[in-house]
C-alpha cells in the first residue's frame, strides 16, 4: 500500500496532479464572508449559488483548479434512483444540460458540458472562488469556527462554514467526531454493513490462482492480493470501498488521442487480469455508458477492473503528499490496465482489437492529458452528527421528520478487499440492495454535535453509516444537500443562532419555495 513520502511523487502523466505544494504568499489576505464553503464538489457550487440567491456574501475555497467534483470529472452517467425525488438547483443542473443538448433535461453528459454549467453559475452570481487553496488550520473560539487558514497563508473568516469535500477535511480539523470504515451490523441494528460475502456482482466467476507460482503458496501472492484473514460476516473493520477514475473514452477517430503508457507502468500489476482472461471471462469493459458525441462514462465492472481494491485506505486521513502518491498509483492502475488491454501479448487478440477502437477525447480534460482530474473518492470520513442515517432509514423502518432532501439509490458498496480463500482469489465488500423507494435525509445529519461545533454544516460527508452512505453518496443528492445546507446557513445567520437551533419549520418552508423535494413523491 502507498506510504507517506517526504517529497512529491513522480507523476504518472504530465500535468496531472491531485496536489502540488504552493508557496506562502508574501502578503496573505484575510477574506471575510457570511458563508465560507470549503470544497470544490458539485454540492459546493449549489451551496454557493443558494447562499448568493439568499443575499449572503459567499466564497468557495477550492482545493484544486476545477469545480464540480465528479459531476465535471467524468461521472456523466447519473445515478439517481428516482428522478422525481430530485429538485431545486440540482434539477436545474440537469435541465441546463438539457438546453445545451436541445432537450428538456439531460442525465447523461460530457464532462466539459457539466464544467461549463458550474462555471457559468459562478460568473452569473459573481461568486468568489479561491482555487488551489489547501486547508492548513482551523481556528475556533469555543465551539465556533472563526476562520480557516490555507497553505499559502490566506485566511477566510466566516459566520457559517460548509464542508463540501469528499473527505471531510474541514470538520475533522475542526474537532468533530467521525467514523472511518465499516461499522459492525450490531452498531445500528443493520444487516448489510461490515464484512460482506455473497454478492455475485464484481466477483470472480472462475477460479483464479493467487500465487506467483501457480499452486505454490510459498511463492507468495501476485500483485494486488491482500494477505489478511477473511473475517466474519457483519463484523466491522477499517477498510474503505475502492476508488477509481470515471473515464471518458471516445471511438471517434477525428477526436481521439491514443492511450499513453503511464510513467512507472509495470505489466506485472495485471497478472491477475491476464489469468482471469485465460479463464475465458471478459467483463472488465462492460460498464461503459454512452455519452453524447460518441463519448463514454466508463466505470468499474467485473472482478478485475478499474477499482484499485485495497490501495486507498490511507486516503481519507492522509496528508496531501500521501494522497498525491495514492492518486498517482490509481492513475497507473487505471490507465495502465487499459494500456495493458490494448497492447500486451497475453491479452487475446479479439480483446486487443476491441480495446484499440477506443482512445481519449481530445476535447475533454485538455489541461491534464485528456485524463480525468478527479479521483472518484467514493467514501471518506463520515461525520458522527446529531442523527446518523442508517440502513433502517433506507428501508423505511425509521423516518426522520426534519427532511432536507431525499435519497433513493441502491445501498451500494464497491469492493473493499481482495483476498485468498481456499487457494483462490475472492473479492469482498460488494453490496447492491435497493431501498424501499425514496427516503428523507435528516437535517440533523448535516449538523455536528453541538458541543463540538455550532456554525458548521456538512453537505457531502454527512452523518451516515457505511451502507447508508452507499445510497446517499450520489451527485444529484450532494447538490440537493449543498443547497439545503446553504439555506440553513442563511437562517442561522438571520436568527444569530447555532446551526443546531434553527427553526425547522422555516427551513422547510424555504426549501419548498425553492423547489426542493422533501417528501416521498410516490
N, C-alpha and C positions, 0 to 999 in steps of 0.2 A: 504494500500500500504506500501511497505517497507520504513522504516525510517532510518535515519542516526544513526549508532551505534558508540560508543566510544571504542569498543573492537571488536576483531574478532568474528564473529558469529559462532554458532555451525555448524559443517559440517554435511550435510545430508548423506554422505558416507565417510568412512575413506579414507584419502589420496586424496580427491577430493576437490580442491580449485581453484578459479579464482585468488585469491590474498593471499599471506602471506607476512607480512612485512619482510624486510631484514635489517639487522643491517648495520650501516655506517661502511665502511672499515677504518681500521687504516691508511692505505696508499692508498687512492684512486688514480686511474690512470687518466691521460689525454691522450685520444686516438685521433690521427689525421687521417683523411681520406679525399679523394676527395668528396665522396658521403656518407652521413650518412642516413641510412634508419631506421625510427622508425616504428616498427610494425612487426608482425610475420605471416601475411596473405600470401596466395599464391602469390599475387601481389608483396609482399615484396621480395620473393625469386626470381621471374622472374626479378624484377628490379636489384637485386644484381647480378644475372647471366649476364644480359646485360651490367651492369656497368663494371664487370670484363672482359667480352669479348671486351669492349671498351678500355681496358688498364688502367682503373682507380682503385685506391685503394678504396675499399668499405667496410663498416661494416653494419651489421644488429644489431640493438638494439631491442631485443625481450622482450615483457612484460612477457611472460610465458616461460615454458621449451620447448614447442613444436613449430615447424614451419609448415606452410601450411594452417593455418586457417581452414575454414570449409571444404576445399578440403581434408584435413587429419583429419577432426573432425567428420566424419560421413556422409557428403554430397557426397555420391558415385554415385548418380543418377544425371547426369549432365544436368542442364537446359541451353540450348544454343540458341534456336530459329532457328538458321541456322548454320550448321557446316561449310558451305562454307565461312562464314564471320569471321572465327577464324583462325588466322595464327600465325606465329612467334613462340616464346618459348611456348606460350600457347598450340599450336597444338603439339609441341614437347612433352609436358607433356602427352597428351593423346596417342601419338604414342609410347612413352616409356612404358606406361602402357600396350599398346598392345603387345609389345615384352615380357613383364612379363607374359602375359596370352597366348602367342602364336598366337596373332592376329596382324593385321596391325595397329589397334588402338583400344583403349577401352574407352568408355564414361561411363561405369559402373565399379566400382572397390571397393575393400576393403580399409578401412582407413589406414591399415598398409602398403598396397602397395603404396598408394599415399605418405605417410610419407617417405617411403624409396626413392622414386624418388627425393623428395625435399632434403633429407639429402645427397643423393649421389651427387647431384649437388653442394651442399655446399662443400663437400670433393673434388670433381673434380676441382673446381675453387679456392680452398683454401680461401674461404670467411670467414672472422672473424665474429662470431656470439656471442653476449653478451646476455645470457639468464637471465631471471628473473631480468631484469633491468626496473624499473618503473620510468617513467618520473617525474621529480620534478620541474625543472625550465628551461626556455628557455632564453638564453642571446642574446641580439641584439645590434647592433651598427647601429643606424639609421634604415633603412628598411631592413637590412641584419641580418639574424641569424648568430651568431658567434659560438655558441656552445649550447649543451643541457646537463643538469646535471641530473643524476638519484638519486633515493632514497638512494643508497649505497654510493654516493659521486663520482662515476666515471663520468668523463666529456668527451664529444665527440665533437671535433672541426671539422668542415667540410666546404667545399666550396659551396656545394649544399646539401640540405636536402630533403628527400622524406617522406611524411606522408602516410604510408600504413596501418594505423589502420582502424578498422571498426567503430571507434567512432569519429575520427578527433581530437584526443587529442593534437597532435603536433601543428596543425595550430591554434587551439583555444588558446593554451597557447602562441602562437607567436603573438596574437593580430589580427588574420584575422576575417573578418565578416563571419557569417554563419547563417543558418536557422535551426530551430528545429521544427518538427511537420508538419502539413499540411497547405499549403497556400490556401487561397481562390481562387476559379477559376478566379476571376477578376484580380488577380495579374499578371498572364501571359497569359490571354485570353485562358484558358483551359476549359475542360468540365468534367474531371474525378478526379480533385483534391478536397481537402476539405472533408467535411462531405458527406458520400455517402451511400444511402439506395438503395435497389432494386436488387442487385445481388443475384442470387439464390444459389450460392455455399457457403458452410460453414455457412449456416444459419439454424435456427430451422425449421424443416419440419413438426413439430407438435406443438401444444400448450403445453407449459411447464410453470407451475405456479412458480413465483419467490419468493413467500413469505414463511417464516419459517413455519407458519401455513397456509396451502393452503387456498386461498380465503380471507385471513385476512391481509390487508395491514398494520394494526397496529402492527403486529408481527415482522415486519422488513424483510429484504431480506436474502435469503440463501447466502452462501459463494460464492464470485466471481462476484456478481452483483454490478454495479456501480449506485449510487444514483445521477444521473445527468440528465439534460434536454436533449432531443434528438437533439435539434438544427435544423438548416436549411440546406437543401441540398446545397452543393457547398461553404458553408462558411468555413473559416479556423479555426484551433484550434491547441493546443499544443500537441495533442496525437501522440503516436508513434505506428506503427504497431507491432503486437505481436511477441515475441521471443519464441523459443523452442529449444529442442535438436533434431538433426537428429540422430535417434537411430539405432544402428546396432544390430539386433537380429539374432538368428540362430535357426533352428529347427533340427539341427544335435545333437542327444543325446551324441555323443562322444566328442563334442566340446562345450557343453552347461553348463553354470553356471546359477543356478536359480536366479530369480529376488529377491534381498534382500528387506526387508522393510526399507525404509529410516528413519533415525533418525528424530523424530518430525512428523512422519506420523499421519495424522488426517483424518479419513474416512469422516468426515462431509464436508471436502472440495469438495467431489464428489457427494453431494446430487443432484446437477443439472444433473449430468450424470446419476445417478440412476433414476431420474424422466424421463429423456429423453429415457432411455432404457425401462421404463414402457410403453411408447407410442408404443413400438414395432419397433422402428427405431434403427438400429445398423450400424453405418457408421464410428465409431471412428478409426478403424484399417484398413481402406480400401485403404489408400495411402501408401502401403508397397511394395516397388520395390525390385525385386530380384537382388542381387549382386552375384558375383562368390562365389563358395564354400559354398553354402547353407546359405548365409547371406543376410541381407536386409539393405536398407536405408528406414527407416520408418519416415514419415513426418506427419504433421497435416492434418486431414481430418474431415469434418463434423462440426456440431455446437459445440460440446464439445469434445475436443481432446487435443493434446499436446501443442498447443498455449496457453500460460498463459496470457489471454487477460486482459490488463489494469494494469498489475503489473510491467511494465518495463519503465514507463515514466521517472523515476529518473536515469536510467542507463546512457544515453549519457553525461550528465553534472555532474554525480555523482562522488564523490571521491571514492577511491579504496575500502574503507570499505563499503560504500553504495552499490557499485557494487557487492562486495562479498556477502552481505545479499541477494540481488536480485538473484544472481547466485544460492545460496543455496535454495532459495524459488522455483526457477524454477526446480531444481533437485527434490525437494519434490513434486512439482506438476506433473512433467513428470513421474518420477519413481513411485511416489505414485499412479498415475492414473492406470498404468499398474499393479501394485500390487493389487489395488482395483479390477480391472477386473479379475484377476486370483483367488482372494480369498474371496471377500465379498459376503455374502449370498444374498444380494439384486440383484446381477448380475445373470441373467438367467443361468441355468446350461449349456446350449449349448454354450453360450459365454465364460463361465469359462473354459469349456473343450477346446474350440478353442484357447484361450489365453494361456492355460497351455502347449501347444505344443511348446511355444517359450521361449527362455532364452537368456542370454548374451553370446557372443562367448568368450571362454577362451583365444583365441589368439589375441584378439583386446583390446586395451586400458589396457594393462596388469598392468600398474602402477597407474591406477585410478579405480580399482574395475570393470574393463571391461565396464565402463560407459564413454561416450564421454567427453573429457576435454574441449571442445569448445562449449560455448553457441552460438546459431545462432542469432547474433545481425544483424537483417535484415536491420536496418537503425539506424544511429546515427545522429550526426550533419551533415549538408551538407554545404560545402563551398559556399560562395557568391563570385564567381570569376569574371573574365573579361567577360565570357559568361556563362549564365545559360541555361543548357539543359532543355527543357520543352516538354510537350505533343505535341507541334507544330512541334518539330523535329522528334518525334516518328511517327507522321502522315505524314511526308514529306512536311508539309506546309512551313517549314523553313529548309534550308540546309546550313550548315557551310562549308567553303572552306578549312579549316585547319584540315582535318581529321587526327586523330592519331589511329584510330581503329573504329570498327563497333559494334553496339549492334543490337539485333534482337528479343529479348524475349518479351513476353506479358508484357504490363504495369500491374504490379501485386502488389497489396497491400493486406496484410493479415488484419484481423480484428484489429480495434483499441479500440473498446468499446463494452461492454456487458450491454445492457440497458433493462429497462422495458417500454413497450409501450402498453397501453390499457390492463394492467394486465397480460402480457405475456412476456417471455424472447425474446430478439432480439439482434442479433449481427450486428454491424455496421462497415463499413470501407472496406469491401472486394471489390476489383476491379480486373477484369481479362479481358483485352481488347488487342487484337493483333494489333501491329503496321502494317504499310504498307510495310513490308519487312525490310531488314537491313537498318540502317541509320548511318551517320557519327557522331562521337563524336569529338567535337571541342578541339583542343589543349588548347585553352584559358579557357576551363572548368577545366583544371588542374592547372591553374595559379591563385594565389591570385591577388587582386587589387594591382597595382604597388606601390601605396602609403602606403601599409600595409607591404608587404614582397616581396623581389625581388630575393631571392635564395631558394625558397621552391616550390615543386611540390606536388600535392595531387592526388594520384592514386586510392584511394578507396572511400573516402567521397568527391568526386568531386562536382563541382558546378552544381546542378540539382534541379528541383522542386521535390516534394514528388513523384508525379506519374511518372515522367520520370525516377527517380532513381529506381522505381519499375521494370523498364525494363532493366536498365543498370546494376543493382546490382548482376550480375551473375558471378560465379567464373571464367569461361573462359575469360570474359571481364576484370575482375580485373587483370588477368595475362597479358592480352594484354596491359592494361593501365600501369601496372608496367614496362613492357619492354619499352614502348614508353616514359614514364617519365624518365627512366634512359638514353635513347638515347638523349632526350632533355637536360638532365643534362650534358652529355658529350659535347654537342655543346656549352652550356653556359660556361663551364669551358674552352674549347678551344678558344672561342672568347672573354673570360673575360667580359661577359655581363650579364645583368639581364635575368632571365628565360623568362620574357615577351618580350625580344628583340631579341631572336634568329631568324635566317633566316629560315623561314618555308620551303622554297624550299629545303634547305639542310637536314632538318629534314625529310621531305617526301622522299627524295631520299634514305636516310639511312634506313628508316623504310621499304621501298620496297625491298631494298637489303637484309634486314634481314627477309623477307617473311611475314611481316605484311600485312593484307588485309585492304586497306583504302577506297576502292570504292565498291559500291553495286555490287556484282558479278552477279546479275540477270538482 
